[in-house]
Amino acid sequence: MKKTKKFLLILFSVFLISTLSICTFIGNLLYNIIISSSSSKDTIYADYSFKASYYYENWLTNTSNSKDEYITSFDNLKLHSYVVKRNKETSKWVIIVHGYAEEGKLYSRKALHFYNMGYNVLVPDLRGNGKSEGDYIGMGYHDRLDVISWANYIIKNDPQAEIALYGTSMGGAAVLMASGENLPSNIKAIISDCAYTSVYDIFDYEIRNYTNSSSFPIIDSLNAVTLLRAGYTLKSASAIDAVKNSKTPILYFHGDKDTFVPISMMNKLYNATSSKKEKVSIKGGKHSNSDLVQPHIYWKTIRDFLNKYMK
């Protein structure tokens, strides 16, 4: 009897160690593919064409006379932004936040739209992207604090600044996560395009779609490794929890044909938002291309929204 118990204990221990080893391997593999900033993300984007929508313009880097500005993050990373100030002095600003595995210069088209609307623009490279330091992608969580740091950079140089935050996809989630913080009063409005409710939710959605089965234990393995290597959990990176505490007006956009981040997430975010809010569903819009599909509606809505809250 004792030998049987000992055998079962050994068998269980081997099973447990093997399971933990496999989960650790899977978690690190996914982290290296998805979260690490050093790996190519082309395989993730293989079935989606939305990345191409930003490559048409070169205004930001070639003809805007932008300046490269740098700040130090709360965890001592050197972060980069492109800053373009209008010739006619104004204290109206927009911080334009890019999406997953992208960089600020890809948002030249949108920066030019805001500039032509009369705004100074600041376009950061999020940590781990472009010219900014960092060995992991923040998925909006640590980025929310970096966005606030950029806002404080503007305010330090222009105390009368009125600032709008604008973000697409992961950038949209980042500005929404920022909305739950104690924001400077200079931040007057937030615009979020095709954001996810939380990192856990979007990874769960993508894993289930890709594997056609439950995301357990894959997502839990990635969650544990992300906490150990990047210092945040997939559930803590939650836009939907943040907007419940928002005091800043928020405008939501989402394409009704978005298969990368489902439009149902916008509706959940909108319903959870405690501040003044508006939402627009763009007919025929896929992920991150609503401004290209319905440009008149898109930019008129933004102009009207910002005019309500910024002088």
LOVOPA-748989 format. One record per residue (C-alpha): residue number from 1; x, y negated, z. Coordinates in nm, 3 decimals. Example, Ala and Ser with C-alpha at 12.3 -4.5 7.8 and 13.67 -1.06 7.14 Angstrom:
2
<i 1	X 1.230	Y 0.450	Z 0.780>
<i 2	X 1.367	Y 0.106	Z 0.714>
END
This chain:
311
<i 1	X 0.000	Y 0.000	Z 0.000>
<i 2	X 0.281	Y -0.240	Z 0.091>
<i 3	X 0.462	Y -0.158	Z -0.232>
<i 4	X 0.144	Y -0.233	Z -0.430>
<i 5	X 0.102	Y -0.570	Z -0.260>
<i 6	X 0.468	Y -0.652	Z -0.320>
<i 7	X 0.436	Y -0.555	Z -0.686>
<i 8	X 0.123	Y -0.769	Z -0.729>
<i 9	X 0.294	Y -1.063	Z -0.558>
<i 10	X 0.594	Y -1.033	Z -0.791>
<i 11	X 0.363	Y -1.000	Z -1.092>
<i 12	X 0.166	Y -1.310	Z -0.989>
<i 13	X 0.488	Y -1.506	Z -0.930>
<i 14	X 0.621	Y -1.412	Z -1.274>
<i 15	X 0.288	Y -1.511	Z -1.430>
<i 16	X 0.285	Y -1.843	Z -1.244>
<i 17	X 0.644	Y -1.928	Z -1.335>
<i 18	X 0.585	Y -1.829	Z -1.699>
<i 19	X 0.269	Y -2.041	Z -1.717>
<i 20	X 0.443	Y -2.344	Z -1.565>
<i 21	X 0.737	Y -2.299	Z -1.801>
<i 22	X 0.509	Y -2.284	Z -2.104>
<i 23	X 0.310	Y -2.587	Z -1.989>
<i 24	X 0.631	Y -2.781	Z -1.924>
<i 25	X 0.759	Y -2.692	Z -2.269>
<i 26	X 0.431	Y -2.796	Z -2.434>
<i 27	X 0.412	Y -3.117	Z -2.232>
<i 28	X 0.766	Y -3.221	Z -2.321>
<i 29	X 0.718	Y -3.126	Z -2.686>
<i 30	X 0.405	Y -3.341	Z -2.714>
<i 31	X 0.567	Y -3.624	Z -2.521>
<i 32	X 0.861	Y -3.625	Z -2.761>
<i 33	X 0.623	Y -3.633	Z -3.058>
<i 34	X 0.360	Y -3.877	Z -2.928>
<i 35	X 0.499	Y -4.093	Z -2.647>
<i 36	X 0.874	Y -4.111	Z -2.708>
<i 37	X 0.962	Y -4.415	Z -2.917>
<i 38	X 1.258	Y -4.239	Z -3.080>
<i 39	X 1.056	Y -3.989	Z -3.286>
<i 40	X 0.885	Y -4.047	Z -3.621>
<i 41	X 0.507	Y -4.075	Z -3.604>
<i 42	X 0.450	Y -3.993	Z -3.972>
<i 43	X 0.307	Y -3.649	Z -3.892>
<i 44	X 0.047	Y -3.808	Z -3.663>
<i 45	X -0.061	Y -4.044	Z -3.940>
<i 46	X -0.052	Y -3.783	Z -4.217>
<i 47	X -0.429	Y -3.768	Z -4.262>
<i 48	X -0.492	Y -4.139	Z -4.222>
<i 49	X -0.430	Y -4.430	Z -4.458>
<i 50	X -0.489	Y -4.725	Z -4.222>
<i 51	X -0.118	Y -4.797	Z -4.171>
<i 52	X -0.089	Y -4.919	Z -4.530>
<i 53	X -0.330	Y -5.208	Z -4.474>
<i 54	X -0.063	Y -5.428	Z -4.310>
<i 55	X 0.217	Y -5.415	Z -4.563>
<i 56	X 0.086	Y -5.671	Z -4.811>
<i 57	X 0.197	Y -5.992	Z -4.644>
<i 58	X 0.545	Y -6.118	Z -4.554>
<i 59	X 0.448	Y -6.463	Z -4.428>
<i 60	X 0.545	Y -6.396	Z -4.067>
<i 61	X 0.905	Y -6.297	Z -4.131>
<i 62	X 0.982	Y -6.476	Z -4.458>
<i 63	X 0.798	Y -6.807	Z -4.494>
<i 64	X 0.638	Y -6.899	Z -4.160>
<i 65	X 0.956	Y -7.038	Z -3.998>
<i 66	X 0.887	Y -6.810	Z -3.704>
<i 67	X 1.126	Y -6.805	Z -3.411>
<i 68	X 1.249	Y -6.491	Z -3.236>
<i 69	X 1.174	Y -6.526	Z -2.866>
<i 70	X 1.257	Y -6.287	Z -2.583>
<i 71	X 1.143	Y -6.226	Z -2.227>
<i 72	X 1.234	Y -5.970	Z -1.962>
<i 73	X 0.960	Y -5.728	Z -1.858>
<i 74	X 0.868	Y -5.635	Z -1.502>
<i 75	X 1.090	Y -5.325	Z -1.539>
<i 76	X 1.385	Y -5.512	Z -1.693>
<i 77	X 1.330	Y -5.446	Z -2.064>
<i 78	X 1.419	Y -5.709	Z -2.322>
<i 79	X 1.097	Y -5.775	Z -2.518>
<i 80	X 1.072	Y -5.957	Z -2.851>
<i 81	X 0.808	Y -6.175	Z -3.014>
<i 82	X 0.766	Y -6.378	Z -3.331>
<i 83	X 0.641	Y -6.727	Z -3.245>
<i 84	X 0.497	Y -6.967	Z -3.503>
<i 85	X 0.390	Y -7.316	Z -3.397>
<i 86	X 0.182	Y -7.539	Z -3.619>
<i 87	X 0.330	Y -7.862	Z -3.752>
<i 88	X 0.032	Y -8.050	Z -3.609>
<i 89	X 0.063	Y -8.019	Z -3.234>
<i 90	X -0.204	Y -7.805	Z -3.071>
<i 91	X -0.233	Y -7.615	Z -2.744>
<i 92	X -0.449	Y -7.340	Z -2.892>
<i 93	X -0.269	Y -7.004	Z -2.901>
<i 94	X -0.340	Y -6.646	Z -3.005>
<i 95	X -0.133	Y -6.349	Z -2.890>
<i 96	X -0.168	Y -6.080	Z -3.160>
<i 97	X -0.099	Y -5.727	Z -3.034>
<i 98	X -0.017	Y -5.445	Z -3.274>
<i 99	X -0.126	Y -5.083	Z -3.270>
<i 100	X 0.034	Y -4.748	Z -3.198>
<i 101	X 0.385	Y -4.689	Z -3.340>
<i 102	X 0.373	Y -5.018	Z -3.530>
<i 103	X 0.549	Y -5.353	Z -3.484>
<i 104	X 0.457	Y -5.717	Z -3.484>
<i 105	X 0.570	Y -5.802	Z -3.837>
<i 106	X 0.310	Y -5.565	Z -3.981>
<i 107	X 0.043	Y -5.805	Z -3.853>
<i 108	X 0.153	Y -6.093	Z -4.072>
<i 109	X -0.182	Y -6.101	Z -4.256>
<i 110	X -0.376	Y -6.148	Z -3.932>
<i 111	X -0.124	Y -6.394	Z -3.792>
<i 112	X -0.166	Y -6.608	Z -4.104>
<i 113	X -0.546	Y -6.604	Z -4.066>
<i 114	X -0.524	Y -6.733	Z -3.710>
<i 115	X -0.258	Y -6.988	Z -3.807>
<i 116	X -0.483	Y -7.122	Z -4.083>
<i 117	X -0.765	Y -7.146	Z -3.830>
<i 118	X -0.554	Y -7.394	Z -3.633>
<i 119	X -0.378	Y -7.171	Z -3.379>
<i 120	X -0.018	Y -7.127	Z -3.276>
<i 121	X 0.058	Y -6.756	Z -3.291>
<i 122	X 0.274	Y -6.526	Z -3.083>
<i 123	X 0.316	Y -6.173	Z -3.218>
<i 124	X 0.502	Y -5.939	Z -2.982>
<i 125	X 0.678	Y -5.614	Z -3.054>
<i 126	X 0.541	Y -5.391	Z -2.779>
<i 127	X 0.790	Y -5.198	Z -2.567>
<i 128	X 0.963	Y -4.923	Z -2.762>
<i 129	X 0.868	Y -5.081	Z -3.095>
<i 130	X 1.030	Y -5.324	Z -3.338>
<i 131	X 1.298	Y -5.537	Z -3.174>
<i 132	X 1.180	Y -5.469	Z -2.818>
<i 133	X 1.362	Y -5.235	Z -2.585>
<i 134	X 1.205	Y -4.922	Z -2.439>
<i 135	X 1.227	Y -4.547	Z -2.487>
<i 136	X 0.853	Y -4.476	Z -2.465>
<i 137	X 0.525	Y -4.611	Z -2.601>
<i 138	X 0.312	Y -4.771	Z -2.332>
<i 139	X -0.024	Y -4.681	Z -2.492>
<i 140	X -0.156	Y -5.012	Z -2.358>
<i 141	X -0.093	Y -4.942	Z -1.990>
<i 142	X 0.242	Y -5.108	Z -1.924>
<i 143	X 0.181	Y -5.321	Z -2.233>
<i 144	X -0.105	Y -5.496	Z -2.052>
<i 145	X 0.148	Y -5.646	Z -1.811>
<i 146	X 0.381	Y -5.737	Z -2.097>
<i 147	X 0.097	Y -5.922	Z -2.272>
<i 148	X 0.032	Y -6.119	Z -1.952>
<i 149	X 0.404	Y -6.197	Z -1.932>
<i 150	X 0.390	Y -6.338	Z -2.285>
<i 151	X 0.090	Y -6.548	Z -2.185>
<i 152	X 0.289	Y -6.683	Z -1.890>
<i 153	X 0.577	Y -6.757	Z -2.128>
<i 154	X 0.340	Y -6.973	Z -2.335>
<i 155	X 0.199	Y -7.147	Z -2.027>
<i 156	X 0.548	Y -7.225	Z -1.894>
<i 157	X 0.627	Y -7.407	Z -2.219>
<i 158	X 0.277	Y -7.547	Z -2.274>
<i 159	X 0.088	Y -7.587	Z -1.943>
<i 160	X -0.226	Y -7.706	Z -2.126>
<i 161	X -0.235	Y -7.396	Z -2.346>
<i 162	X -0.564	Y -7.223	Z -2.420>
<i 163	X -0.492	Y -6.864	Z -2.512>
<i 164	X -0.686	Y -6.590	Z -2.687>
<i 165	X -0.572	Y -6.227	Z -2.678>
<i 166	X -0.626	Y -6.023	Z -2.994>
<i 167	X -0.539	Y -5.655	Z -3.038>
<i 168	X -0.600	Y -5.371	Z -3.280>
<i 169	X -0.628	Y -5.001	Z -3.185>
<i 170	X -0.368	Y -4.945	Z -2.910>
<i 171	X -0.322	Y -5.323	Z -2.906>
<i 172	X -0.696	Y -5.358	Z -2.859>
<i 173	X -0.680	Y -5.120	Z -2.565>
<i 174	X -0.384	Y -5.317	Z -2.423>
<i 175	X -0.570	Y -5.650	Z -2.421>
<i 176	X -0.873	Y -5.478	Z -2.268>
<i 177	X -0.657	Y -5.325	Z -1.996>
<i 178	X -0.518	Y -5.673	Z -1.935>
<i 179	X -0.874	Y -5.804	Z -1.893>
<i 180	X -0.905	Y -5.621	Z -1.563>
<i 181	X -0.606	Y -5.801	Z -1.413>
<i 182	X -0.599	Y -6.137	Z -1.237>
<i 183	X -0.541	Y -6.332	Z -1.558>
<i 184	X -0.413	Y -6.690	Z -1.582>
<i 185	X -0.704	Y -6.931	Z -1.628>
<i 186	X -0.545	Y -7.038	Z -1.957>
<i 187	X -0.661	Y -6.711	Z -2.115>
<i 188	X -1.004	Y -6.800	Z -2.248>
<i 189	X -1.111	Y -6.510	Z -2.472>
<i 190	X -1.024	Y -6.155	Z -2.576>
<i 191	X -1.082	Y -5.983	Z -2.911>
<i 192	X -1.049	Y -5.605	Z -2.939>
<i 193	X -1.065	Y -5.415	Z -3.268>
<i 194	X -1.118	Y -5.034	Z -3.269>
<i 195	X -0.985	Y -4.973	Z -2.917>
<i 196	X -1.017	Y -4.645	Z -2.726>
<i 197	X -1.182	Y -4.612	Z -2.386>
<i 198	X -0.874	Y -4.453	Z -2.229>
<i 199	X -0.560	Y -4.274	Z -2.339>
<i 200	X -0.691	Y -3.954	Z -2.183>
<i 201	X -1.017	Y -3.984	Z -2.379>
<i 202	X -0.852	Y -4.045	Z -2.716>
<i 203	X -0.596	Y -3.767	Z -2.672>
<i 204	X -0.872	Y -3.530	Z -2.560>
<i 205	X -1.073	Y -3.627	Z -2.869>
<i 206	X -0.779	Y -3.578	Z -3.107>
<i 207	X -0.662	Y -3.249	Z -2.953>
<i 208	X -1.013	Y -3.102	Z -2.966>
<i 209	X -1.052	Y -3.212	Z -3.327>
<i 210	X -0.712	Y -3.075	Z -3.424>
<i 211	X -0.739	Y -2.740	Z -3.242>
<i 212	X -1.118	Y -2.700	Z -3.260>
<i 213	X -1.110	Y -2.593	Z -2.896>
<i 214	X -1.075	Y -2.729	Z -2.544>
<i 215	X -0.786	Y -2.967	Z -2.478>
<i 216	X -0.702	Y -2.782	Z -2.154>
<i 217	X -0.421	Y -2.717	Z -2.061>
<i 218	X -0.249	Y -2.909	Z -2.340>
<i 219	X -0.361	Y -3.254	Z -2.230>
<i 220	X -0.288	Y -3.181	Z -1.865>
<i 221	X 0.066	Y -3.074	Z -1.954>
<i 222	X 0.120	Y -3.397	Z -2.149>
<i 223	X -0.034	Y -3.597	Z -1.864>
<i 224	X 0.212	Y -3.452	Z -1.609>
<i 225	X 0.516	Y -3.507	Z -1.829>
<i 226	X 0.408	Y -3.863	Z -1.917>
<i 227	X 0.383	Y -3.946	Z -1.547>
<i 228	X 0.731	Y -3.808	Z -1.481>
<i 229	X 0.901	Y -3.961	Z -1.786>
<i 230	X 0.709	Y -4.286	Z -1.848>
<i 231	X 0.559	Y -4.364	Z -1.510>
<i 232	X 0.189	Y -4.364	Z -1.597>
<i 233	X -0.088	Y -4.109	Z -1.640>
<i 234	X -0.321	Y -4.080	Z -1.936>
<i 235	X -0.620	Y -4.147	Z -1.712>
<i 236	X -0.469	Y -4.453	Z -1.547>
<i 237	X -0.430	Y -4.608	Z -1.894>
<i 238	X -0.801	Y -4.687	Z -1.901>
<i 239	X -0.956	Y -4.977	Z -2.088>
<i 240	X -1.305	Y -4.882	Z -1.976>
<i 241	X -1.209	Y -4.909	Z -1.609>
<i 242	X -1.045	Y -5.246	Z -1.672>
<i 243	X -1.339	Y -5.412	Z -1.852>
<i 244	X -1.562	Y -5.333	Z -1.555>
<i 245	X -1.362	Y -5.602	Z -1.373>
<i 246	X -1.323	Y -5.846	Z -1.661>
<i 247	X -1.408	Y -6.213	Z -1.612>
<i 248	X -1.298	Y -6.312	Z -1.963>
<i 249	X -1.537	Y -6.310	Z -2.262>
<i 250	X -1.471	Y -6.014	Z -2.493>
<i 251	X -1.553	Y -5.963	Z -2.861>
<i 252	X -1.550	Y -5.605	Z -2.992>
<i 253	X -1.510	Y -5.484	Z -3.351>
<i 254	X -1.526	Y -5.128	Z -3.479>
<i 255	X -1.566	Y -4.968	Z -3.820>
<i 256	X -1.865	Y -4.733	Z -3.839>
<i 257	X -1.659	Y -4.485	Z -4.048>
<i 258	X -1.366	Y -4.470	Z -3.806>
<i 259	X -1.266	Y -4.105	Z -3.758>
<i 260	X -0.945	Y -4.181	Z -3.565>
<i 261	X -1.112	Y -4.363	Z -3.276>
<i 262	X -1.488	Y -4.301	Z -3.283>
<i 263	X -1.722	Y -4.601	Z -3.274>
<i 264	X -1.895	Y -4.447	Z -2.972>
<i 265	X -1.595	Y -4.564	Z -2.770>
<i 266	X -1.670	Y -4.928	Z -2.857>
<i 267	X -2.027	Y -4.884	Z -2.740>
<i 268	X -1.910	Y -4.735	Z -2.411>
<i 269	X -1.663	Y -5.019	Z -2.361>
<i 270	X -1.926	Y -5.281	Z -2.444>
<i 271	X -2.176	Y -5.130	Z -2.201>
<i 272	X -1.915	Y -5.120	Z -1.923>
<i 273	X -1.797	Y -5.480	Z -1.971>
<i 274	X -1.887	Y -5.712	Z -1.683>
<i 275	X -1.798	Y -6.042	Z -1.855>
<i 276	X -1.967	Y -6.218	Z -2.146>
<i 277	X -1.949	Y -5.990	Z -2.446>
<i 278	X -2.030	Y -5.943	Z -2.812>
<i 279	X -1.988	Y -5.649	Z -3.047>
<i 280	X -1.986	Y -5.606	Z -3.424>
<i 281	X -2.004	Y -5.279	Z -3.614>
<i 282	X -1.840	Y -5.313	Z -3.955>
<i 283	X -2.026	Y -5.113	Z -4.219>
<i 284	X -1.787	Y -4.893	Z -4.413>
<i 285	X -1.493	Y -4.981	Z -4.190>
<i 286	X -1.239	Y -4.711	Z -4.109>
<i 287	X -0.967	Y -4.732	Z -3.847>
<i 288	X -0.797	Y -5.072	Z -3.828>
<i 289	X -0.927	Y -5.200	Z -4.162>
<i 290	X -1.248	Y -5.382	Z -4.071>
<i 291	X -1.088	Y -5.716	Z -4.162>
<i 292	X -1.024	Y -5.583	Z -4.514>
<i 293	X -1.365	Y -5.421	Z -4.563>
<i 294	X -1.577	Y -5.716	Z -4.448>
<i 295	X -1.335	Y -6.012	Z -4.428>
<i 296	X -1.600	Y -6.286	Z -4.434>
<i 297	X -1.803	Y -6.135	Z -4.149>
<i 298	X -1.490	Y -6.046	Z -3.956>
<i 299	X -1.321	Y -6.385	Z -3.957>
<i 300	X -1.641	Y -6.592	Z -3.931>
<i 301	X -1.736	Y -6.392	Z -3.621>
<i 302	X -1.394	Y -6.452	Z -3.469>
<i 303	X -1.405	Y -6.824	Z -3.549>
<i 304	X -1.752	Y -6.866	Z -3.399>
<i 305	X -1.659	Y -6.662	Z -3.091>
<i 306	X -1.341	Y -6.857	Z -3.020>
<i 307	X -1.512	Y -7.191	Z -3.075>
<i 308	X -1.744	Y -7.109	Z -2.784>
<i 309	X -1.461	Y -7.069	Z -2.536>
<i 310	X -1.167	Y -7.273	Z -2.669>
<i 311	X -1.169	Y -7.648	Z -2.729>
END
